[in-house]
Amino acid sequence: MTQPELFTRENIHTLQFPSTADGDYARRYLIPMMKDDPQKYIRNIHNTQLMAVKIDDVILPITITDFHPQNTYTVSPYSHYVSYGGLEEVKHLNSPLAEVVVKAVMKPVGWYFRYSELDKVVFVNNYLLSTNLYPSVNSDQLSAVSEALIQWFPDRAIIFRSVDQKKNPHIYQTLDEIGYDLVLSRQVWYMEPVAALKTRQCKEDVRVLKKAGYDVVSGKDLSDDELHRAVQLYELLYLQKYSYYNPQFTFDFLKLARDEDTLHMYGLKKDGQLNAIMGFFIRNGAMTQPLFGYDTSLPLEEGLYRLLTLVTLQEGVKRGLLVHASGGVGKFKKVRGGESVTEYNAVFTKHLPRKRQLPWKLIQAVSKAAIPYFKKMDF
């Protein structure tokens, strides 16, 4: 095993990317992101440097972040746990009293988290997306990368994103054994597409797609104008309906996805109009779709969300992949055979002063109480 190497914007041109599918993907995705600045591709990334760690034939992107109030939650624990998870998610409870109470509690908590520099972090395996699938990486490599990051960034918490016990249990186990705290990130859903397509709901989705008059088109065939439309469709769902703390993809992000295959995109078109878009990437036997959006002004009877999900599952069957269906809309995914799994942020703070460790201990304590509730409610 070789020693981990760190690559920044200044020396990324010297990185010899592994001649593997994951290595080639990392090259196509990371080089433009690092050379141009991530904000060109995702608007709400601030005070963040994107770097890469190489160990043997494994590439792990890392982000080094300092607090900014408008940061996307994919680079900011503060945005994740306070701005988005604490202050915005409570709106979905449809309880004015709960909203008032949570906001009253979160105000001093937010102040404390900023005081204790919660956002002074290094996120590992962070492609700046809602879900970060792991490449094939072994326990020795994880331990070596962890040790190197602590040496390189002694004043920052080290956080491995998107850790769960379904797809990569050895990553969870290894990080737990070497002293990481496993802190709740969210509930996510995995779907076995062959089994899912046999459910009554998916069979009905197939009938809806045939009746709806939509053509499924490849993202490779979308024009620049249609890519601008695709950005709008994503924003209608993930930003306007859910939260502006989700990644705010730009036209350049989708152009990179189309031209460099950083996402496999599929759209739904009717009468020449693009009304829905989906984009996924593949890693280590799984696929996940960070790009998902549709025209929310159209009647619900159009069924665009269920049709995009159907296309996703059909692509999973064609490619023999497990579908990581991300978080949210739990009841919808459950009736289509989805399995709810707790996703964690694995956090190492033992090298930091006690002041910097305490907020994570607080989050971990709240996590232990929240996980059973999240599972029960099918979030």
C-alpha positions as CSV (number, residue, x, y, z in Angstrom):
1,M,0.0,0.0,0.0
2,T,1.3,3.4,-1.0
3,Q,1.1,6.5,1.2
4,P,-1.8,8.9,0.6
5,E,-1.1,11.9,-1.6
6,L,-2.9,15.2,-1.5
7,F,-3.7,17.1,-4.7
8,T,-4.9,20.7,-4.9
9,R,-5.9,23.1,-7.7
10,E,-2.2,23.9,-8.1
11,N,-0.9,20.4,-8.7
12,I,-4.0,18.4,-9.9
13,H,-2.4,18.3,-13.4
14,T,0.3,16.0,-11.9
15,L,-2.2,13.4,-10.6
16,Q,-2.0,10.1,-12.5
17,F,-5.6,9.0,-12.4
18,P,-6.1,5.2,-12.1
19,S,-7.1,3.4,-15.3
20,T,-10.4,2.2,-13.8
21,A,-14.0,3.3,-14.3
22,D,-13.9,5.2,-10.9
23,G,-10.6,6.7,-11.7
24,D,-11.7,7.9,-15.1
25,Y,-14.9,9.3,-13.6
26,A,-12.9,11.2,-11.0
27,R,-10.7,12.7,-13.8
28,R,-13.7,13.9,-15.8
29,Y,-15.5,15.3,-12.8
30,L,-12.7,16.7,-10.6
31,I,-10.3,18.4,-13.0
32,P,-12.8,21.0,-14.3
33,M,-14.3,21.5,-10.8
34,M,-10.9,22.1,-9.3
35,K,-9.5,24.2,-12.1
36,D,-12.6,26.4,-12.7
37,D,-13.8,26.6,-9.0
38,P,-16.7,24.6,-7.8
39,Q,-19.0,27.6,-7.6
40,K,-19.1,27.7,-11.4
41,Y,-21.0,24.4,-11.3
42,I,-22.8,24.7,-8.0
43,R,-23.8,28.2,-7.0
44,N,-24.1,27.9,-3.3
45,I,-20.6,26.6,-2.5
46,H,-18.7,29.3,-0.6
47,N,-15.5,29.4,1.4
48,T,-14.7,25.9,0.2
49,Q,-11.6,24.3,-1.4
50,L,-12.0,21.1,-3.4
51,M,-9.0,18.7,-3.3
52,A,-8.3,15.1,-3.9
53,V,-6.6,12.3,-2.0
54,K,-5.0,9.4,-3.9
55,I,-4.1,6.1,-2.2
56,D,-3.1,3.2,-4.5
57,D,-5.8,3.2,-7.2
58,V,-8.4,5.0,-5.1
59,I,-9.4,8.7,-5.5
60,L,-11.3,10.4,-2.8
61,P,-12.3,14.0,-3.3
62,I,-12.3,16.2,-0.1
63,T,-13.7,19.6,0.7
64,I,-12.2,22.0,3.1
65,T,-14.8,24.5,4.3
66,D,-15.3,27.5,6.6
67,F,-18.6,28.9,7.6
68,H,-20.8,30.8,5.2
69,P,-24.5,31.3,6.0
70,Q,-25.7,30.3,2.4
71,N,-23.5,27.2,1.9
72,T,-25.2,24.1,0.6
73,Y,-25.5,21.4,3.2
74,T,-23.2,19.1,1.2
75,V,-20.2,21.2,2.4
76,S,-21.6,22.6,5.6
77,P,-22.6,20.8,8.8
78,Y,-24.2,24.0,10.0
79,S,-26.4,24.2,6.9
80,H,-27.2,20.5,7.3
81,Y,-28.1,20.4,11.0
82,V,-29.3,24.0,11.6
83,S,-30.4,25.9,8.5
84,Y,-31.9,22.9,6.6
85,G,-32.5,20.0,9.0
86,G,-33.4,22.2,12.0
87,L,-35.2,25.3,10.6
88,E,-36.6,24.2,7.3
89,E,-37.5,20.5,7.8
90,V,-39.8,21.4,10.7
91,K,-42.2,23.1,8.3
92,H,-43.1,19.7,6.9
93,L,-44.5,18.7,10.3
94,N,-47.5,21.0,9.6
95,S,-47.5,22.1,13.3
96,P,-47.2,25.8,14.0
97,L,-46.5,25.1,17.6
98,A,-43.7,22.7,16.8
99,E,-42.3,25.2,14.4
100,V,-42.2,28.0,17.0
101,V,-40.6,25.7,19.6
102,V,-37.9,24.3,17.2
103,K,-37.0,27.8,16.0
104,A,-36.7,29.0,19.6
105,V,-34.4,26.1,20.4
106,M,-32.4,26.3,17.2
107,K,-31.5,30.0,17.6
108,P,-29.1,29.5,20.6
109,V,-28.0,26.2,19.2
110,G,-27.0,27.8,16.0
111,W,-25.1,30.5,17.8
112,Y,-23.3,27.9,19.8
113,F,-22.4,25.9,16.7
114,R,-20.9,29.0,15.1
115,Y,-19.0,29.9,18.2
116,S,-17.5,26.4,18.4
117,E,-16.6,26.4,14.7
118,L,-18.7,23.5,13.7
119,D,-18.1,24.2,10.0
120,K,-14.3,24.0,10.3
121,V,-14.3,20.6,8.6
122,V,-12.8,18.3,6.0
123,F,-15.4,16.3,4.2
124,V,-14.1,13.0,2.7
125,N,-15.5,11.3,-0.4
126,N,-17.4,14.5,-1.2
127,Y,-18.4,15.0,-4.8
128,L,-20.5,17.9,-3.6
129,L,-23.7,15.9,-4.2
130,S,-26.5,14.8,-1.9
131,T,-25.3,11.2,-2.0
132,N,-21.7,10.2,-2.4
133,L,-21.3,6.5,-3.3
134,Y,-18.0,4.9,-2.3
135,P,-15.4,3.3,-4.6
136,S,-13.9,0.0,-3.7
137,V,-11.7,1.0,-0.7
138,N,-10.4,-1.3,2.0
139,S,-9.9,-0.9,5.7
140,D,-6.2,-0.3,5.6
141,Q,-6.6,2.4,3.0
142,L,-9.3,4.1,5.1
143,S,-7.1,4.1,8.1
144,A,-4.1,5.5,6.2
145,V,-6.2,8.3,4.7
146,S,-7.7,9.2,8.1
147,E,-4.2,9.4,9.6
148,A,-2.9,11.6,6.8
149,L,-5.9,14.0,7.0
150,I,-5.4,14.5,10.7
151,Q,-1.7,15.4,10.0
152,W,-2.6,17.6,7.0
153,F,-5.5,19.4,8.7
154,P,-4.9,19.3,12.5
155,D,-7.3,22.1,13.2
156,R,-10.3,20.5,11.5
157,A,-12.9,17.8,12.1
158,I,-12.6,14.9,9.7
159,I,-15.9,13.7,8.3
160,F,-16.6,10.8,5.9
161,R,-19.9,11.6,4.2
162,S,-22.7,9.1,3.2
163,V,-21.7,6.2,5.4
164,D,-24.2,3.4,5.9
165,Q,-24.4,-0.3,6.8
166,K,-26.2,-1.4,3.7
167,K,-23.8,-0.9,0.8
168,N,-20.4,-0.6,2.5
169,P,-20.7,-2.1,6.1
170,H,-16.9,-2.4,6.3
171,I,-16.5,1.4,6.0
172,Y,-18.9,1.9,8.9
173,Q,-17.1,-0.8,10.9
174,T,-13.6,0.5,10.2
175,L,-14.3,4.1,11.0
176,D,-16.1,3.1,14.1
177,E,-13.2,1.0,15.2
178,I,-10.6,3.7,14.7
179,G,-12.5,6.2,16.8
180,Y,-15.0,8.0,14.6
181,D,-18.4,9.0,16.0
182,L,-21.3,7.9,13.8
183,V,-23.7,10.8,13.7
184,L,-27.1,10.8,12.0
185,S,-27.1,12.3,8.6
186,R,-30.6,11.2,7.3
187,Q,-32.7,8.2,6.4
188,V,-32.0,7.0,2.8
189,W,-33.7,4.3,0.7
190,Y,-32.2,1.5,-1.3
191,M,-34.2,-0.3,-4.0
192,E,-33.6,-3.6,-5.7
193,P,-34.9,-2.6,-9.2
194,V,-35.8,-6.1,-10.4
195,A,-37.9,-6.7,-7.3
196,A,-39.3,-3.1,-7.3
197,L,-40.6,-3.4,-10.9
198,K,-42.7,-6.5,-9.8
199,T,-44.6,-4.4,-7.3
200,R,-48.2,-3.5,-8.0
201,Q,-47.3,0.2,-7.9
202,C,-44.5,0.0,-10.4
203,K,-46.7,-2.1,-12.8
204,E,-49.2,0.8,-12.6
205,D,-46.4,3.3,-13.2
206,V,-45.6,1.4,-16.5
207,R,-49.3,1.8,-17.5
208,V,-49.2,5.5,-16.7
209,L,-46.1,6.0,-18.8
210,K,-47.7,4.4,-21.8
211,K,-50.8,6.4,-21.5
212,A,-49.1,9.8,-20.6
213,G,-47.6,10.2,-24.1
214,Y,-44.1,11.0,-22.9
215,D,-41.0,10.0,-24.8
216,V,-37.9,9.0,-22.7
217,V,-35.0,10.8,-24.3
218,S,-31.2,10.6,-23.6
219,G,-29.5,13.5,-22.0
220,K,-26.8,13.2,-24.7
221,D,-29.4,14.5,-27.2
222,L,-30.5,17.6,-25.2
223,S,-29.7,21.0,-26.7
224,D,-28.2,23.8,-24.7
225,D,-31.6,25.4,-24.4
226,E,-33.0,22.2,-23.1
227,L,-30.2,22.0,-20.5
228,H,-31.3,25.4,-19.3
229,R,-34.8,24.1,-19.0
230,A,-33.5,21.1,-17.1
231,V,-31.8,23.4,-14.6
232,Q,-35.2,25.1,-14.1
233,L,-37.0,21.7,-13.6
234,Y,-34.5,20.7,-10.9
235,E,-34.9,24.1,-9.2
236,L,-38.7,23.8,-9.2
237,L,-38.5,20.6,-7.2
238,Y,-35.3,20.6,-5.1
239,L,-35.0,24.3,-4.4
240,Q,-38.4,25.9,-4.6
241,K,-40.4,22.9,-3.1
242,Y,-37.7,21.6,-0.7
243,S,-34.8,23.9,0.2
244,Y,-32.3,26.3,-1.3
245,Y,-29.7,24.6,0.9
246,N,-29.8,21.7,-1.6
247,P,-27.0,22.0,-4.3
248,Q,-27.9,24.8,-6.7
249,F,-26.7,23.3,-10.0
250,T,-25.8,25.6,-12.9
251,F,-26.0,25.3,-16.6
252,D,-22.3,24.5,-16.6
253,F,-22.9,21.6,-14.3
254,L,-25.4,20.0,-16.6
255,K,-23.3,20.8,-19.7
256,L,-20.4,18.9,-18.0
257,A,-22.8,16.1,-17.3
258,R,-23.9,15.9,-20.9
259,D,-20.5,16.4,-22.6
260,E,-18.3,14.4,-20.2
261,D,-20.8,11.7,-19.0
262,T,-20.5,12.7,-15.4
263,L,-24.2,12.0,-15.2
264,H,-26.3,9.6,-17.3
265,M,-29.3,11.9,-18.0
266,Y,-32.7,11.0,-19.2
267,G,-35.6,13.4,-19.9
268,L,-39.4,13.1,-20.4
269,K,-40.6,15.0,-23.4
270,K,-44.2,15.6,-24.7
271,D,-45.0,17.6,-27.8
272,G,-41.3,18.6,-28.1
273,Q,-41.3,20.1,-24.5
274,L,-38.9,18.8,-21.8
275,N,-41.0,18.4,-18.7
276,A,-38.9,16.2,-16.4
277,I,-35.2,15.3,-16.0
278,M,-33.2,12.7,-14.2
279,G,-29.5,12.1,-14.0
280,F,-27.5,9.4,-12.2
281,F,-23.9,8.2,-11.8
282,I,-22.6,4.7,-11.1
283,R,-20.0,3.5,-8.6
284,N,-19.1,0.1,-7.2
285,G,-22.3,-1.7,-8.2
286,A,-24.8,1.0,-7.3
287,M,-26.4,4.0,-8.9
288,T,-27.8,7.2,-7.4
289,Q,-29.6,10.2,-9.0
290,P,-28.6,13.6,-7.6
291,L,-30.4,15.3,-10.6
292,F,-34.2,15.0,-10.3
293,G,-36.8,17.5,-11.4
294,Y,-40.0,18.2,-13.2
295,D,-42.5,20.9,-14.0
296,T,-44.4,21.2,-10.7
297,S,-47.0,23.5,-12.4
298,L,-48.4,20.6,-14.4
299,P,-51.3,18.6,-13.0
300,L,-50.4,15.8,-10.5
301,E,-52.2,13.4,-12.8
302,E,-49.2,13.7,-15.1
303,G,-47.3,11.6,-12.5
304,L,-43.9,12.9,-13.5
305,Y,-42.2,12.0,-10.2
306,R,-43.3,8.4,-10.4
307,L,-42.4,8.3,-14.1
308,L,-38.8,9.5,-13.4
309,T,-38.6,6.9,-10.6
310,L,-39.8,4.2,-13.1
311,V,-37.1,5.2,-15.6
312,T,-34.5,5.1,-12.8
313,L,-35.5,1.5,-11.9
314,Q,-35.6,0.4,-15.5
315,E,-32.0,1.7,-16.0
316,G,-31.0,-0.1,-12.8
317,V,-32.3,-3.4,-14.3
318,K,-30.6,-2.8,-17.6
319,R,-27.2,-2.2,-15.9
320,G,-27.6,-4.8,-13.0
321,L,-27.3,-2.1,-10.3
322,L,-28.6,-1.5,-6.8
323,V,-30.5,1.8,-6.7
324,H,-29.6,4.3,-4.0
325,A,-32.8,6.3,-4.0
326,S,-31.5,9.0,-1.6
327,G,-33.7,10.5,1.1
328,G,-37.3,11.7,1.3
329,V,-40.7,10.6,0.0
330,G,-40.3,7.5,2.1
331,K,-43.9,6.1,1.8
332,F,-43.7,6.4,-2.0
333,K,-40.4,4.4,-2.1
334,K,-41.6,1.9,0.6
335,V,-44.6,0.7,-1.4
336,R,-42.2,0.2,-4.4
337,G,-40.0,-2.1,-2.4
338,G,-37.6,0.4,-0.9
339,E,-35.6,-0.4,2.2
340,S,-35.0,2.4,4.7
341,V,-31.4,2.7,5.9
342,T,-29.8,5.1,8.3
343,E,-27.0,7.2,6.7
344,Y,-24.3,8.7,8.9
345,N,-21.6,11.3,9.0
346,A,-18.6,9.6,10.5
347,V,-16.8,12.3,12.5
348,F,-13.3,12.3,14.0
349,T,-12.6,15.1,16.6
350,K,-10.3,13.5,19.1
351,H,-7.3,15.6,17.9
352,L,-9.3,18.9,18.5
353,P,-9.8,21.0,21.7
354,R,-12.7,20.0,23.9
355,K,-14.6,23.1,22.8
356,R,-14.6,21.8,19.2
357,Q,-15.6,18.3,20.2
358,L,-18.6,19.2,22.3
359,P,-21.0,20.2,19.5
360,W,-20.5,16.9,17.8
361,K,-21.2,15.1,21.0
362,L,-24.5,17.0,21.2
363,I,-25.4,16.1,17.7
364,Q,-24.6,12.5,18.3
365,A,-26.8,12.4,21.5
366,V,-29.7,14.0,19.5
367,S,-29.1,11.5,16.7
368,K,-29.5,8.5,19.0
369,A,-32.9,9.8,20.0
370,A,-34.0,10.8,16.5
371,I,-33.1,7.6,14.6
372,P,-36.0,5.4,15.9
373,Y,-38.4,8.3,15.1
374,F,-37.0,8.7,11.6
375,K,-37.4,5.0,10.9
376,K,-40.9,4.9,12.3
377,M,-42.1,7.9,10.2
378,D,-40.5,6.6,7.0
379,F,-38.7,9.8,6.2
